[in-house]
């Protein structure tokens, strides 16, 4: 199995597990909106599959990114988690992935966010 398919499978398993463990939390919302900008095709596919049977999920592709700060934050956190996963599983980083954060910065961000996760 190559590193990309290994990463995709791991992401899918973790997202499914997270949603099942927090089902009552997700059920507490009238509607769930997934903002997607075609940047992470794999993630979009996984979310579509995971939420396919949930009628309360709305997927938005067209939106003003400058007004959706939560989208920008979630995009950055997804990127940090991806780099962290790759680092801990000895998977190579792409040149673009190396551009944004050093390992030290990722560890700092993770420490700051540790108690803020569900």
Secondary structure by P-SEA (a helix, b strand, c coil): ccaaaaaaaaaaaaaaaaaaaaccccccccbbbbbbccccaaaaaaaaaaacccccbbbbccccccccaaaaaaaaaaaaaaaaaaaaacccccccccccccaaaaaaaaaaaccccc
